[in-house]
């Protein structure tokens, strides 16, 4: 099993959810995030005063998939979330050593059945 973490533009989230459903990846966690990468600062105006935005609003999507589903998941994220502009985000893939079901307290093997 692997954990795929994707940091994407918030406006791409709905499209990504729909694309994941097509490849039958139905379980994931979404977190609002702010971050800094190569994307340039932007300026805004609030009540007549300008300010600099140096942390950009992003969304973090965490997905646990079987090893057989990892590459298809990555390809789907790239195809869906890519705009070609700086700030499209990153994908991280991590090994998942163990997973437990909180309700039963037992090792959760159902991920292979889901994906």
Buried (B, 14 or more C-beta within 10 A) or exposed (E): BBBBBBBBBEEBBEEBBEBBEEBEBEEBEBEEBEBEEEBEEEEEEEEEEEEEEEEBEBBBBBBBBBEEBBEBBBEBBEEBBEEEEEBBBEBEBEEBEEEEEEEEEEEBEEBEEEB
